[in-house]
Amino acid sequence: MATQASPFAKLLRYSDILIAVAVITIVVMMIIPLPSILLDMFLTLNITLALVIVMVALYNVEPLQFSVFPSLLLITTLFRLALNVSSTRLILLDGFAGDVITAFGNFVVGGNPLVGFIVFIILIIIQFIVITKGAERVAEVGARFTLDAMPGKQMSIDADLNAGLISDTEARQRRRNIQREADFYGAMDGASKFVKGDAIAAIIIIIINIVGGFAIGMLQRNMDIVQALHTYTLLTVGEGLVNQIPALLISTATGIVVTRAASEANLGHDITSQLLTNPRIFFIAAGVLIMLALIPGLPGIPFFILGAICLGFAYSLRQSVQSAAQTALSMQEEQEIEEVRKPENVVALLQVDQMELEIGYSLIPIVDTSQGGDLLNRIVMIRRQCALEMGLLVPTIRIRDNIQLKPNVYVIKLKGIEVAKGELLLDHYMAMNPGTVAEELSGIDTIEPAFGLPALWIQEISRERAELAGYTVVDAVSVLATHLTEVIRSHAAEILGRQEVQTIVESVRQTNPAVVDELVPGLLSFGEIQKVLAALLRERVSIRDMVTILETLADNAPITKDVEFLAEYVRQALARQISRQYIQSGVLTCLTLDPQLENTINASVQRTEHGSYVALEPQLMQTVINSLNEELPKLTNLGYSPLILASPAIRLYFRKLTERVAPNLVVLSYAELDPTIEVQAVGMVKL
């Protein structure tokens, strides 16, 4: 049985219509005369709205919780001006503008028009010069600084996301909040001009009312000078007060909203919690007040009473602070005991981070953004680069300082196990000789960690000289970033897990649902797809073209479930992509295999239910390795990648034979070549 909607819910449902009607009504009020009873209702509504707006501003935690305030400020200002027009019409036509204005004119200022006029002018000055001018300036500066801080805030969000402190959803929400905050302060900067204009208009309106009422009273109503001046001045001042008090409240709300800093509670809680924290302050204030009470000539009773109040309050506050400290300490001890007893803490210890970077204490500045460190931003770029080049979703890389390491040492861990390490000198640059520079440099000998090349740590004063001489010079953070990137590429097959594969496949499903539905789970599981992708990444084949990979698997999975064979089919489908990365000037320079060697390897293949392997005699295997070592320099000395071209039938098996002795060797098959590529063989591996 459906529940009946509440009146408030119905009001929210038609809120757009109500606001549109309200705005039109405000405009109509400036044209159509209102009866005095209706004007009284609207003036009371104006005061009520001002009080509600002030209360909302006080209880808001942050400015964005009242993001509609700039528009609401415009509407209330327009409403107040419409009331000014309506009340002015009644004052000049009838000499009476309702009970509310009369009450403010008689009761609030004691029936004295001169006092009322002075009070009105003071309110205008307070609103225009103090509150409105200050709120306008704060909104202007807030908008400027918010826009200037946007790039830094975006980088901070990326850093938190990269460090795993926030999720993708939280990062998107923070970015939206930053954009909304900039828009809010910009809107407040413009909306505060309405309040300023309203204050100016109020002064002009009251002068017009007094002069016009004085003329009408004397010329049309036959009043004497004193009676006309008293009647119309009193009504005009009452009308000004009844409109400017809500204006003053809304101006105050404007100042509260734009001056709210980062907080986790409302304004009242913040004021009390931040002012009433140190009892020593009130002890000092009490002492000063009591001393003033004892000075002859000063009124001692007020100072003594307030001093006694401050003294009692300071003593009570000190007792509460001590009690709160004791309670917090006991609660902390209880929580620590409970945390130790909880079994889930042991479970949390079993979790292993996919990738970690541990650094010595001297390397902390490269991570700390307040000290100018940009390593977190570099890691964001590395993850993006790996996604573009390899199609790999690199997991969050945890960065920790480890006091057990040497100060300048860093360690890269994969699943909790160290896979690489290096040493950096932050105040030096690394200079590497590409092999063509004869000039010697003075520096600290070292080894470039990513590729194991000899290098030097040089000081900054030698940097320009090294670059002019032809050395490759990089800063310390770039050395670490390059090493980290190379580690990710080398261990990409281990980094890619089933969860990452599922994420990639589900993203493909959004644009190509047919191929995914055909393949998963009917033909292959996520685990089998992960093994195929890992086999590709192990030989540094990009898996970014997932549509082609999944289509190839869907075509060949009904024939075989052998992961190695499926990977070979995928490599052939990616022939253009694979071969293009090794050509220079349209030519693929490589080594080839002797047909006799290919036949020997093919005849030695042993196939089992757990996979295939090559069973060559040790002496024959050593002959192949020696021949390979003799031929490879023909490529590397010419500046080409170590690459061998083999027939499709034995490509996989030759790669297995050589992956331990030549891990960087690229083995391609003829089926993986783009037909437009010219092949140039500079040597042959023989038996």
N, C-alpha and C positions, 0 to 999 in steps of 0.2 A: 504494500500500500504506500503510495507516494506521499511524502510529507509536504505540508503547505509551506510555500516560500514566505519568509518573514518580510515585513514592510521594508526593512533595510535592504534586503536582497533585491526586492522590486525596485527600490530607489536606485541601486547601483546599476540595474539593468537598463534603466532609462536615464542615466546620468547625463549622457551626451545631449539628450533633448532638453533636459532641465537647464543645463548650462547655456545652451543656445537661447532658450526662452529668457533666462536671466539677463544675458547680455543685451538682447533686444529690448527688454523692459527698461534697462538702465538708460538706453538711448532715448526711448519714448518719454521717460521721465523729464528729459530736458525740454520736451516740446509741449506735452500735455500738462496742465495745472493739476496738482494733487490736493485733495482735501487735507486739512490739518491733522485729522486722526490717522490717515494713512502715512503722512509724513512722520508723525511720531513713531509709528511702527518701523518705518525704514531707518530712522535715526537710531532707534534702539537696536535694530538688526546690525547696523554699522558698528556700534560699540561691541556687540556680541561677537561679530566676526573678528574684530581686532583682538579681543581677549582670547578667542580660540587659536588664532594664528600665533600669538605670543606663547601660549601654553605648548603648542606643537613644537615651536622653535626651542623651548626650554627642555623638552623631553626627548628631542632627537639626539642620537649618538653621533651622527655624521651628516654633513650637508646634503649628500645625495638622497637621504631618506625623505627630504622635503624638496625634491627636484622640481616640483610643480610651482614652487614659490615665485619665480620670476613672472610667470603668467598670472598667478593669483594676485601678485602685487599690482599688475596692470589693471585687472578687473576691479579690485578694491579702490584703486585710485580713481578710476572712471566712475564708480558708484558714488564715491565721496563728492566728486565734482557735480554729478547729477543732483545730489542732495543740496549742494550749494546753490545750484540754479533754481531748484524747486522752492527752497526756503527763501531765497532772495525774492522770488516772484510773490510769495505770500506776504513777506514783510512789506514790500513796496505797494502791493495792491490793497491789503486789508489791515496792515498795521498789527497783524497777529499771525504767528507761524507755528502754532501748536503749543501744547503744554510743556513738552520737553525743552524747547528753546527758551520759553518763558521761565521755566524752573532754573535753567542754567544761568539765565540773565539776572534773576533775582536772588536765588538761594546761594549759588556758588560764589558770586562776587558781591553778595550783600546788597544788591540793588543799586550799586554805585557804578555807573557806566565808565567813569574814569579809571577806577580800579580794575574793572573788567577788561578795558582796553589795554592797560599796562600788563595784566596777566597774560592776555592773548599775545601781545608782542613778545613777551618773555618766552612763551611756549614756542612761538614761531622761530625765535632765535635759537633756542635749544635744539629744535628739530632740524632746522636748516643748516646751522653752522657746525653743531657738535655731532649729532647722531647721523643725519643724512650725509653730510660731507665725509665723515669718517667711514661710514659703510660703503660709500661710493669709492673711496680711495682703496679700502681693503679689497673690495671686489675687483677693482682694476689691477691691483698688484697681484691678487690671487690668480686672476686669469693669466697674467703674464708669466708668473712663476710656474703655474701648472703646465702651460704650453712648453716652457723651457725645460721643465723636468720630465716631460713625456719620454724622450729617448732613453734617459737613464732609468726610468721606471720600467720601460719595456725590456731593457737589458737585464734589470734585476729579476723580472719575471722569467726571462729565458734562463738565467742562471739558476733560479730556484727549481725550474722545471728540469733542467739538466742534472741538478744534484739530487733529484727525486724527492724534494721537499713538498712539491705540489703536483697534482695530476693535470692532465690536459684540460679537463673541464674547469678546474680552478684557474688555470692560466688564462683560458678564454674569458672567464668571468672577470678576472682582474684587468685584462686589457679593455673589456667593455666599460668597467668602472672608471678607468683612467680617461677614456674618451668622454664618458658622461660627465666626469668631474670638470674637464676642460670646457665642455659645452655649458655646464652649469655656471661656472664662474664668468664665462663670457656673457651669458644671458643676464646674470646678476649685475654685471658692470653696466649693461644697457638699461635694465629695469630700474636701477637706483636713480636714473635720470628722471623717471616719472615722479618719484617721491620729491625730488628736488624741485621739479616744475610745479608740483602740487603745493608746496610751501610758498612759492612765489605767487601762484594764483590765489592762495588764501589771503595774502596781504592786499593784493589788488582788489579782490572781491569785497573785503571789509571796508576799504576806502570808498569803493563805489557805492556800497550799501549805505554808509553813513552820509555821504554827500547827497546821494539820490533820495534817501529817506528824509533828510533835512529839507530838501527842496519840495518834495511831495507834501510833507506835513505842513509847511508854511503856505504853499501856493494852492494846494487842492483841499486840504483838511482844515484850513484856517486856524492852525495851532500857532501859539507864540513861539519865540525862538527857544526858550528854555524847555518848554514841553516837547517840541519837535526833536530837539537835540537829545533830551533824556530818553524819550520813547524809542526812537530809531537807533540810537547808539546802543541802548541796552539790549534791544532785540538783535542787532547786528553782532554785538560782542557775544551774546548767548549762542547765536548760530555759529559763530567762529569757534567758540570753545567746544560745542557739542560735536563739531566735525574735526577739530584739530587734536582733541584727546585721542580718538581712534587712530588718527594719522600718526601721532607720537608713538602709540603702542606698536603700530605696524613698522615704523621706522626702527624702533627698538628691536623688533623681531628680525628685521633685515640685518642689523648689526650683529645680533646673536648668531644668525645663520652663517654669515660670511666669516665670522671670527672663530668659528668652531674648528679646533685642530683635531689631530688624530686622537680618538678616545674610544673607550669601551663602555661608557655609561653616559647618562644624561648630565646636563649642566649642573643641576643641584648636587648630584652625587659627586661630580668632579670637584666642585668648589669646596664642599665639606671635607672630602677625603684628602685634598691637597693642601688646604689651609690648616686643617686640624690634625696635623701629624706630629708636630714637634711641641711638646709641653714647655720646653725651655723658652720659646718665643713668648708665651703668655706669662711666664714668670717674670721675664724682663719687662714686658708691658705693664704688669701689675706694679712692679717696683717703680717705674717711671711715673705712673699715675699717682701713687701714694706720695712720692716726693713732691709732685706738683701740688697735691692737696695740702702739704705742710708749708708751702711758700706763702708768706703773708701777702695779702692783697688779691690773691686768686680765690675764686669760689671753691672752698675745700670740699663741700658736701658732694657735688657731682663727681669730682675726681676720686674722692675716697670710695664712693659707692661702686664706681666702675672698676677701680683698682681691686676692691674686695671681690667683685664678680670675676675678674680675670684671674685672681689668685686661686679662688675656689675651682674655677674651670681648669686651670693649669694642673692643679693637684689631681682632679678627677681624670683628666686626660692622661696624666702620667700613670695612674693606676690602671686605666684601660689598656694603654700601650704595653705595659708590663704583663698584664693578664693575657693579652692577645699573643705576645711573644711566647709565653709559656705554653699556651694552647697550641700554637703553630708548631713548636718544637716537639711536643708530645705527639701530635698528629703525624708529624714527619717520621718520628721513630716508629710509630705503629704502622705507617704505610710501608716503611722499609722492611719491617718484620713480616708483614703480609706479602710483600713482593717476593721475599725470599721463599716463603712457604708455598706460593702459587706454583702449580705444576706447569702452567703455560709458559712461564719464564724459561723453563728448560727447553720447551718446544721452540721458542724463539731463537735459542742459541743454535738450533740445527739448521737455520736458514743460512744459505751461502750467497753472497752477492755475485752476480754474473761477472762483473768487471770491477776492479778496484785500482785506485792509484794512491799509493802511500808515499808521503814525502817527508824528508827531514825538516827540522825546524827552520833551517836557513832558507828553505824554499817556500815558506808560508806566504811571503809577499806576492808571489806570482798568482796566488789564489785570492788573496784579500783585495777586493775591489777598492776599499778605502785607501790602500797603499798603491793604487794604480795597476794592480794585477789584472790581467785579462785572460787567464787560462780558462776560466769558465766559458767565456765567449768563444775561445778557440775550440773548446770541446763541442759546443753547439754547432760550430761550422764543420767540425770533423764528422759529427753524426749526420749532418745534412749532406756532406760530400760523399760519405759511404752510401747513403741512400740513393744519391744520383748516379754514382759510378758503379756500384755493385748491387744495388737493389736490396741492401741489407739494412734491417732495422737494428741499429746498435742499441743495446739496453743502457739504462742509466749507469753512468760511471761514478762510483762512490769515491770521493776524495777524502783522505784522512791523513792527519799528521801522526808520525810514528817516532817517538823519542828514542826508540831502540836503533833507528837507522842513523848513519852518519849525517851530519848537518846538510850536506849538499847532494845526498843520494835520494833517488826516487825508485820505487819498485812498482811494476805493473803486474797485477794478479788477475788470473782467469779462474773463476770458480774457487777462489780461495788459495790457489797455488801460484807461486811466482813463475812468470813466463819471461820476464825481461826486467832489466834494471839499467840504470845509468847514473851519471853524475854531472851536475851543472854548476857553473860559476856565474852567478847572476850579474856580477859587475864586469863580465868579460863577453867576448864574442867568439864564436867558433869559426875558424877559417880552414877551408878544405882546398887542397890543391887538386884541380881536375886532371893533372898529369901533364899539363902543357906549360906550367910556370916554373921557371928556373930560379927566380929570386927567393932567397931564404928570409924567413921571418922569425923574430924572437918571440917565444911564447911557451906555454905549458903544453907538452905533448899529451895527446889524448886520442881516443878512438870514437869516431862518430857512431852513436849507439844503434841507429836504425839499420845501417848497411855495413857496419864494421870497417869503415874507411879511416885511414890515418888522418888526424886533424890536429889543430893547435887552438888553444884558448889564448886569445890576444886581448889586450886592453883597448878601450874605446879610442884612444889617441892613435892607435895603429890601424884602425878600421879602414879609413880612407886609403891609406897606402896599400893595404892588402887588396882592396877592391880594384884599385888602379893596376896592380900587378897581375890581376886575373884570378885571384882566389875567390872562391865562393864563401861569402861571409853571412852568417845568420846569428840572430840573438838566441839567448838561452831558452826562452819560452818556445821559440820555433823549433829548436832541437827536440824538446820534449814532445811538442805537437806532432812533428814528423815521426818520431819513434812510436808514439801511440797509434798513429794512423797505420804504420807498417805492421804493428802487432795485430791490429784489428784485421787487416787484410790477410795476414798469415794464418790467423786463427778464426777466420770467418766461418768455416765449417763447424767449429765447436760452438761459436756464439749463437748460430741459428738454431733455435729450438722449435719444438712443436707449437708452443704458444705463439711465437713470432710467425710461423708458417700459417697458422689459422688466421691471424690478424691480416696477413697479406692476402690470403685467399678470399677472406670475407670482403676485403676492399675491392678485389677483382669482381666479386659477385655483384656488387652494386652497378657495375657498368657492363659486365658480360656474364649474366646469370646462366646462360645456356651451357657454356663450357664448364663452369663449376658444377652445375647440377648433374651434368653427364659424368663427371669424373669422381666427385666426392658425394657420398661414400661408396657408391656402387662399384667403382673400379679400383680405386686406391684410397687408403686412409691418409690422414694427415702425417702419420709417422713415415709412411712409404714416400710421400711427396717430400718430406723433410730430408730423407736419405738421398733422394735424387738431387735436391738443391744443394745439399752439403757436398756431394760429389762434384758438382759444378764449381762451387766456391773453393773447394780444395785446390783446383787448378786455375783459380782466379778468373773464372768465367762469370760475368755479371748475370744476375737473375732478375734484373729490373723488368725485362720484357716478359712478364708473367703470363700474359695472354698466349703468346706463342708457346711457352713452356707447357702450360696446361693443355693447350690444344694438341701438342705433340704427345703428351702422356695419354690423353684420351684416345688418340689414334692407335697407340701401340700397347697400352695396358691390356687390351683383350688378347694380345698375342703372347706377351711375356710379363711376368711380375718381377723379373730379375732387375734389381735396382741399377746395376752396372750397365746392362744393355739399354735400359730406359734412359740413363744419362747419356749414352752414346747417341741415341736417336735425337735427344734434345740438342746435343752439340751440333749435329748435322743440320737441324732446323735453324740453329743460330749461326750458321756458317759465315754469313756476311759480317755479323757483329764480332765473331771471334777472330777472323782473319784480318779484318781491317785494323785492329789495334797493333799489328806487327809489321805492317807494310811501310815502306819508305819510298816516296816518289812513285807509287804504283807498283813497286817490286817487292816481293817477299824473298828475302835472302835466307837460306837455310842449309841444313845438312839433310842427307837422305840415308836410307838404310839399304844395305846390299840385299838383293832379292833372296840370296841363299840364307842370309841371317833371318829374314822375315819367315822363310819356310821353316827354318829350324825352330824359331820361337813358336810358330803356329803349331808345329808338331809336338811341342813340349807342354802345351796347355793342358792342365788337369782341371776337370770340372766336377765339383761336388755340390751337395745340397746346400752347403754353406758359402758357395761362391767359387770363383775360378782363380787359379794361380799358375805360374810358370815354373816348371821343374827342370832347370838347366843344370848340367854338371858344373861343379865349382870351377874347374879349369876353363870351361867354355865361357862361363859367366865372367871370369877375370879377363879373358881375351876381349870380350865385348866392352868391358869398362875401360880397359887400356886403349882400345881403339877410339872410344868416345872421348877420352881425355886428350888424345892426340888431335882429334878433329875440331873440338870446340874452340880452341884458340883461333882458328881460321875465321870464326865469326866474331868473337869478342874483341880481337885485335883490330877489327874493322869498325867496331862500335855498334855491332848488331846484337840483338837479344839471342841468347842460346836457344836455338829452335831446331827441331828435327821433324821432317815430314815422313810419315809412314802410311802404309795401307790401312784402310778402315778395319780390317780384320784383326790386326795386331797392335793398333795404336794403344789400346788400353793396357795390354800386357807389357809392352815396352816401357810404358810409363811406370808400371808397377816395379819393373826390374831396376829402374834408374832413380826412383823417387828418393831413396836414401843416400845414394852417392852424389846425385845432382838434383837437389830439391827445387832449384830455380829453373830447371830445364823445361822448356815448353815443347810438348809433343802434339803435333797436329796430324790429322789424317787428310787424305786427298778429298774426302767427302765434305770436309769443313772449309774448303777454299771457295771464295767467290770466283765464278768463272772469268771475271774480268781482270783478275790479278795475274801478273806475270811472275813466274817462279824462277829464282836463280839459285842453283845449288853450287856451293863452294867446296863441298867435301862429302864423303860417304863413310859411314860406319860399317866396318867389315869384320868378318871372323878371322 
